[in-house]
Amino acid sequence: MATVDYNNASLTDNLPIMTEDVKRIEDVLSLTKSDMQLVNQHLLQQLNSEVVLINQIGHYIINNGGKRLRPVIMMLLAKALQYPGQQHINLAAVVEMIHTATLLHDDVVDESDMRRGEKTSHEIWGNAASVLVGDFLYSKSFRMMVTADSMEVMSVMAKATNTISEGEVQQLLSIGNQSLSESDYHQIIANKTAKLFAAACELIAIIAKVSTKHRQQLTHYGLLLGSAFQIADDMLDYTADDDALGKNIGDDFNEGKLTLPLIYLLEHGTEQQKQTVKNALNNPADIDFMSLRQWINASGATQYTLQQAQLKAQQAAQCLSMLPDSQAKQALLFLCDYTWQRNK
């Protein structure tokens, strides 16, 4: 495959033309299947440890890894930019390992007992083991990064992990804060969730050696896509059922997290609606969540939340205008719609 100097050549030079439409998430997964098999193999190899418990917990959560959306995006970007090397496989495994570490820690902090339809690791092995294995995954990911031999890669991921930690603390401090603004909410999800999407895209831009302008565009694509994903995820707490969601509905509400549907009501609802939500947040155990959820859906709050997710996704799609037409680009554009249209 011919390579392209993206700093000096047009992005339309020597690149494939789309031959088939990408209309379903299965099409995206099929397009990245061979690369993702390599990512998964690399993940399992890097999880190998002489400490049995690390292997058990690491393999348990990695093998329940869902669609691995962040690595999939990285594989697509590598295809769209015709990156000729193999470092994208290693860096995708790094991103997924960091994501997995955050999940281990999040489930302990949130006291969650279900994730992706399975028991959380701390429910099986306890809090201490889950936290410590999460620490192992963090440290292991930075060892893997060293093989990229790039200070830029190290800098991006160091900043990303720091920002993610800040986002988690921001969210912890916001628990039960009924005056949390929509702007505050967007900042929390940008730090907590979207930052890793952005870093994943920026890593591919770095190793593909694109121009500074295009690197910024791709990074912004990740940030906006990650925000759309989290906004939609927060909406699902009020629209999906347990089986589709893969976790207990109402967890965010019961933990006192003010996500966008509740923030919308507290900012735009009637006085009676505001007071109902405040009472519910103060005494979640005394509220029938399913009844409250029906009332929230009828109020327009979930529709507003969906609109905000769609807006972020549309803005993300605009960041891909610099890419030439290809199946990989089409898949990246499809993911913009998928983030806010999915039901789980």
Secondary structure, 3 states (H helix, E strand, C coil): CCCCCCCCCCCCCCCCCCCCCCCCHHHHHHHCHHHHHHHHHHHHHHCCCCCHHHHHHHHHHHHCCCCCHHHHHHHHHHHHCCCCCCHHHHHHHHHHHHHHHHHHHHHHHHCCCEECCEECHHHHHCHHHHHHHHHHHHHHHHHHHHCCCCHHHHHHHHHHHHHHHHHHHHHHHHCCCCCCCHHHHHHHHHHHHHHHHHHHHHHHHHHCCCCHHHHHHHHHHHHHHHHHHHHHHHHHCCCCCHHHHCCCCCHHHHCCCCCHHHHHHHHHCCHHHHHHHHHHHHCHHHCCHHHHHHHHHHHCHHHHHHHHHHHHHHHHHHCCCCCCCCHHHHHHHHHHHHHHHCCC
